[in-house]
Amino acid sequence: MTDTNELTVRPRADADLPRCVEALAGVQAADRYPVDWPADPAGWLTPHGMTDAWVVVAGADVVGHMALTPPGPAIATTAGLPERSLLAVARLFVSTGARRRGVAALLLDRAIETGAARGQRPVLEVETAASAAIGLYERAGWRHVGTSTADWTTADGRLARMRVFVAPPIPMNSSGFSSS
């Protein structure tokens, strides 16, 4: 489909939402993410408290999406870190045709850079059955810090078990600034 050199990460614009919803529909059909299709998918992609949202585009196609939100006390407790020191990754997905092209890594790097600029550390939750996503986070250096039970059910009807991951710190150079 596309080469990583053709990918662009940029802030999500309102005009991107229809293409985001289209990409999300493909993800939902393939992976059941989200488990239940939202009545207002564009609204679902804009969670309460969202501070930022990015897309990855290849030409005119939206091939990835990520939002950042406040983490909430439950994630902070599981992470063992103060809530104000964290920034939660939410609504992260990659279209089925763009997988294994570095799209998710680009978005995760953006989350880490944004967190570092704000003095916050990104954190995310992922359902324990999402082995491909878990593998991605582990390969990217995110650290599993705990597991909790969610208040929603999976496609097979069980309460979701969520693994919480914390982003790796950005290395500092000798001047005290991020080397990225």
N, C-alpha and C positions, 0 to 999 in steps of 0.2 A: 504494500500500500504506500507507505511513505518512509523516507529515510530520516533519521533523527536530525540531520542538517536542515531539513525542511520544516521543522517544528518551531513554533513560536509560543512562548508563554507570555500572557498579558493579562491585565485586569479584565475581569468579565464586565461587559457592557450590557445594558438592558436589551439591546438588539441581539445579543447572543443567546438569550433564553430559549427561543424556539429551537435553535440548533442543539442547545444543551439538552432540552427535553427529548428531542429526537435521538440523540446519542444515549441518553438514559434509558429510553424505551428498549433499545437493543441490548443494553446491559441487563435490564430487568428480565427480558425474555431469555437471555442466556444464563444468568446467574441468580435470579430472584433477588437482586439488589435494586431497589429496596424490596423487602419481602412482599409487601402489598403495594400495588401501584397507587400513588397518592391521588386524591380527588383533584388537587391543584399541584401538578408536578413542578411548575415554575415557582410556586410558593414553597414547596418542599426544598427546592434548591437554594432558597433564601431563608435559612433557619433564623429563628428569633435570636437577636443579639449579634448577628453576623457582623464582623468587622471588615472582612475582605473576602473577595472571591476572585479566582483566576480561572482562565481556560488555557488549554493548549490547542492551538489550531495548526492544521496542515492545509494550506490553501484556504478555501472557504469552509472546510469541515472542522467542527469542534470535535476533538478526539480525546480530550481530558478535561476534568473539572475538579475544583477543590474550593471549599469555603473554610474560613477561620472564624471561630466563635470563642466566647469565654468558656472555660472548661466545665464549670459547675462543681459543686462541692463533692459529689460522689467520685468523679474522676480524680480530683485533687487528692482526696483521701486515699484512693487506691494507689495513686502514684507516690503518695507520701511526701508531697510537696505543697507549699502554700498556693492556694488558688490564684492569687494575683501574680504569681511567678510563671503561670502556664498560659498557653494559647492552644485551643483544641482544633485539630484538623477534623473537618466534617464534609460529608457529601463528596468524598473523593471517589472518582471512577475514571476508567479508561474505556473508550469504545472498543467493541470486540475486534474491529478490523485494525486497531492500532496497538494491540498488545505486544509486549516484548520488543518495544521500540524505544524505551526510556522515558515514556510519557509520565508515568507515575513518579519516577525518580526526579524529573524536572519539577513536578509539583511539590514533592517532599522537600527538595532543596529550597524552593521558594518559601515554604513554611519555616524552615530552619533560618533562612536569611531574615525573614520578617520578624521572627521571634527574637533573634539576636539584636536586631535594630531596636527592638522595644524592651530589651532586657528580660525577655520571656523565653521559656522553653516549650516547644510544641509537644503535644501529647495527643494520642489518638486511641480509639477503641475499635476492636475488630472482633467479629463473632468467631468463636473458637473453631468452627467448621471451615472457615475461609482459609484453607491451607496455602493457596497461592499467594494471597495477600500477606499472610503471616511470614511466609518465606521471603517475600520482597522486603518487608520491614526489617527482618533479621539481617538479610544481606546488606541492607542500607545502613546498618549499625544502630538501628533503634533497639532499645532495651526493654524487654518484657518486665514489667514491675508488679503485676498483679492481675488477678482475675475476679470478676464480679458477675452477679446475676442481673440481667436487664429486666425491665418491666414489660417486655414484648415477647411474642412467641415467634419461633422460627417457622419455616415452611412445613416442617414435620410436626408442628404443634407443641414443641417443648419450649420452656423459658430459655431465652438466649443466654449463653455464657459469653462474656466479653473479656477479651485479653486487652489490657492497657499497656501501651508502649510509650516510652519517652524518647524523644529525638536525641541523637548524639550531640554533644556540645560542639560549637564551631571552634576549631583550633585558633589560637591567638598567635600572631607573630611577635617578634621581640619588641615592637613598638606598642603592644597592647591592643592592636586592632585585628579584626578578623582578617584572615589571609584570603578570603574569597571575594 
